[in-house]
Amino acid sequence: MTTYLLQGPDGRPYRSTTRGVLGGHRRGRIYGRLDCPAALRAIARGGYVADRVFFADEATAIAAGYRPCGVCLRQEYRAWKER
């Protein structure tokens, strides 16, 4: 059985049999879609990979202290910025 390493709401990693639906950057404290163009560009340049984390859902990413990506989650980012 395949297991995935996800980030929990407390910021600690845990193993799950369910794949994460959002990816994030640990140092930047940003989360976004797995197909985010900005993240894919960073990965292609060879960066980002060591600091990549995954989340089961948006609520978990927010609870862990991450903010939405301004590229792939524009509406969520605008709402976050207005707060």
Protein Blocks (a to p, Z undefined) as FASTA:
>chain_A
ZZdddddfkopacddfbdcfbdcdfklopacdfklmklmmmmmnopaklmpccdfblklm
mmnopacdfklmmmlmmmmmmZZ
